[in-house]
Amino acid sequence: MGREDQIEEREVLDSIFPEEITDVSDTSYRISITLDAPDNDEQSQEAEPPILILQVTYPEEYPDVAPELDLTAPTNAPKHPRLDISEDRDRLLEALQPTIEENMGMAMVFTLVSALKESAELLMVERVNAVHAVQEMEAAKAEEEENRKFQGTAVNRETFLEWLDKFKKEMEEEVRKKREEKEAEEKKANKKGPVKEEKKLTGKQLWERGLAGKADFDEEYEETMPAAVDKMKITA
């Protein structure tokens, strides 16, 4: 076990990842892992597939000890909407620990690559499902609010008494306003003072102004009519 096992594993990996593996040194190399984006996520389908770069370094005692692992993104790679290598690196590497422990003493890099790919894709699916869950919850809440508009408020003793109290207060307020308006109108009318009665003209005043006819005279007018007018006679 040791260096010979490392060389043998490296040769096997080269046949599995002919275009994805790149040597860094005799005991270190990088493997490019292209992830499959979730099918039920429009944003992921529109973005470029996320790529992980797993760097593997063999300690002298590997595979009896765990390999040294590091995880990065390709240089200038666009940020994926459901995966951020800089933020998710520690979480993804930590998720490999059970696989490392299960395969201690054996060549494990291919298994680690498979586990890393599955873990990263599962992380993206969880995030997409979380987004969908929030959207569905908001849609359900909006629908509930819309339905509530047509259902009205359930009536029970408590809600009825609450409505009745509110109704009484509104009616009392309405009566108070009308009373105040009436009082204001009466006060305004009193300020103008009593209306002057129209002075009635006497028969003499009507005669002098040419406003009276024969039928307009009554006994009161006849008493006040000048004597000269009384003696006038019409001649043919």
C-alpha positions in Angstrom: 0.0 0.0 0.0 1.2 3.5 -0.7 2.7 5.1 -3.7 2.0 2.1 -6.0 -1.7 2.2 -5.1 -1.7 6.0 -5.8 -0.2 5.6 -9.3 -2.6 2.8 -10.1 -5.7 4.8 -9.0 -4.4 7.8 -11.0 -4.3 5.7 -14.2 -7.8 4.4 -13.6 -9.1 7.9 -13.1 -7.4 9.1 -16.3 -9.5 6.5 -18.2 -12.7 7.6 -16.5 -12.1 11.4 -16.7 -9.9 11.8 -19.8 -10.8 15.4 -20.4 -11.8 16.4 -16.8 -8.5 15.5 -15.0 -5.4 17.7 -14.9 -2.2 17.0 -13.0 -0.8 19.6 -10.6 2.1 17.5 -9.4 3.1 13.8 -9.1 0.8 13.4 -6.1 -1.8 16.1 -6.8 -4.4 16.6 -9.5 -7.7 18.4 -10.3 -11.0 16.9 -11.5 -13.6 19.1 -13.2 -17.2 18.0 -12.3 -20.1 19.3 -14.3 -23.4 19.3 -12.4 -26.9 18.7 -13.7 -29.2 21.6 -12.9 -32.7 20.8 -11.5 -35.2 20.2 -14.2 -38.0 22.1 -12.4 -36.1 25.3 -12.1 -36.3 27.9 -14.9 -33.4 30.0 -13.6 -31.1 27.0 -13.5 -32.1 25.9 -17.1 -31.3 29.4 -18.4 -27.9 29.6 -16.6 -24.7 27.7 -17.5 -24.3 24.4 -15.8 -22.3 24.8 -12.5 -18.8 23.2 -12.5 -16.9 22.1 -9.4 -13.1 21.7 -9.4 -12.1 19.0 -6.9 -8.3 19.1 -6.1 -6.9 15.8 -4.7 -3.6 15.5 -3.0 -2.2 12.2 -1.8 -0.5 12.0 1.6 2.3 9.5 1.7 0.2 7.0 3.6 -2.9 7.2 1.3 -5.2 5.2 1.1 -4.7 4.3 4.7 -5.3 7.9 5.5 -7.7 10.3 3.9 -6.7 12.3 0.8 -6.4 16.1 1.1 -9.3 17.7 -0.7 -10.0 21.3 -1.8 -13.0 22.6 -3.8 -13.1 25.6 -6.1 -14.9 27.1 -9.1 -13.4 27.6 -12.5 -11.8 31.0 -13.1 -14.3 33.7 -14.1 -17.2 31.2 -13.9 -20.6 32.9 -13.7 -22.3 32.6 -10.4 -25.1 30.0 -10.5 -28.5 31.0 -9.0 -28.7 27.8 -6.9 -25.0 27.2 -6.0 -22.2 29.3 -4.8 -18.9 27.5 -4.4 -17.4 30.1 -2.1 -20.3 29.8 0.3 -21.1 26.1 -0.1 -17.5 24.8 -0.1 -17.2 23.8 3.5 -20.7 22.2 3.5 -19.9 20.1 0.5 -16.5 18.9 1.8 -18.0 18.1 5.1 -20.7 16.0 3.4 -17.8 13.8 2.0 -16.6 12.7 5.5 -18.9 9.7 5.8 -17.8 8.4 2.4 -14.1 8.9 3.3 -14.5 6.9 6.6 -16.4 4.1 4.8 -13.7 3.7 2.2 -10.6 4.1 4.3 -7.8 1.7 3.1 -9.2 1.6 -0.4 -8.9 3.8 -3.5 -11.8 6.2 -3.0 -11.4 9.2 -5.3 -13.9 8.0 -7.9 -16.4 7.3 -5.1 -15.7 10.8 -3.7 -16.3 12.4 -7.0 -19.7 10.6 -7.4 -20.7 11.5 -3.8 -19.7 15.2 -4.3 -21.7 15.4 -7.6 -24.7 13.9 -5.9 -24.5 16.1 -2.8 -24.1 19.3 -4.8 -27.0 18.4 -7.1 -29.2 17.5 -4.1 -28.3 20.9 -2.5 -29.6 22.7 -5.7 -32.8 20.6 -5.7 -33.5 21.5 -2.1 -33.1 25.2 -2.8 -35.4 25.0 -5.8 -38.0 23.1 -3.8 -37.7 25.7 -1.0 -38.3 28.5 -3.5 -41.4 26.6 -4.9 -42.7 26.0 -1.4 -42.5 29.8 -0.6 -44.3 30.6 -3.9 -47.0 28.1 -3.3 -47.5 29.3 0.2 -47.8 32.9 -1.0 -50.2 31.9 -3.7 -52.3 30.0 -1.2 -52.3 32.9 1.1 -53.4 35.3 -1.7 -56.2 32.9 -2.6 -57.3 32.7 1.0 -57.4 36.5 1.2 -59.4 36.7 -2.0 -61.9 34.1 -0.8 -62.3 35.8 2.5 -63.7 38.9 0.7 -66.7 36.9 -0.5 -67.2 34.8 2.7 -67.7 37.7 5.1 -67.3 37.5 8.8 -68.9 34.6 10.7 -71.6 35.9 13.1 -71.6 34.7 16.7 -72.7 36.4 20.0 -69.4 38.2 20.4 -69.2 39.5 16.9 -72.9 40.6 17.0 -72.5 42.5 20.2 -69.4 44.2 18.8 -71.3 45.2 15.7 -74.3 46.4 17.7 -72.2 48.6 19.9 -70.5 50.1 16.9 -73.8 50.7 15.2 -75.2 52.5 18.3 -72.2 54.7 18.5 -72.6 55.6 14.8 -76.2 56.4 15.2 -75.6 58.6 18.3 -72.9 60.4 16.4 -75.3 61.0 13.5 -78.0 62.4 15.8 -75.4 64.6 17.5 -74.2 66.0 14.2 -77.8 66.8 13.0 -78.6 68.5 16.3 -75.5 70.6 16.1 -76.3 71.5 12.5 -79.9 72.5 13.4 -78.7 74.6 16.4 -76.1 76.4 14.1 -78.8 77.2 11.6 -81.2 78.6 14.2 -78.4 80.7 15.7 -77.5 82.0 12.3 -81.2 82.9 11.7 -81.5 84.8 15.0 -78.5 86.9 14.2 -80.4 88.4 11.2 -83.2 89.7 13.5 -87.0 89.7 13.0 -88.3 90.1 9.5 -90.0 93.6 8.9 -93.6 93.4 8.0 -94.5 95.0 4.8 -96.4 98.3 5.5 -99.9 98.3 4.0 -100.8 101.4 2.0 -104.0 103.3 2.9 -106.7 103.9 0.3 -105.6 107.5 0.0 -102.0 106.5 -0.7 -103.2 104.0 -3.3 -105.4 106.7 -5.0 -102.6 109.3 -5.0 -100.2 106.8 -6.6 -102.8 105.8 -9.2 -102.7 102.2 -8.0 -106.4 101.9 -6.8 -109.6 101.0 -8.7 -113.1 101.3 -7.6 -113.2 97.8 -6.3 -110.1 98.4 -4.2 -111.8 100.7 -1.8 -113.4 99.4 1.4 -115.1 101.2 4.2 -111.8 102.3 5.6 -110.7 103.9 2.4 -114.0 105.7 1.9 -113.7 107.3 5.3 -110.3 108.7 4.4 -111.2 109.8 0.9 -111.1 113.6 0.4 -114.5 115.3 0.3 -113.8 116.9 -3.1 -113.4 113.5 -4.6 -116.7 112.4 -3.2 -118.6 115.4 -4.8 -117.1 114.8 -8.3 -119.7 113.9 -10.9 -119.2 112.6 -14.4 -121.0 114.7 -17.0 -121.8 113.6 -20.5 
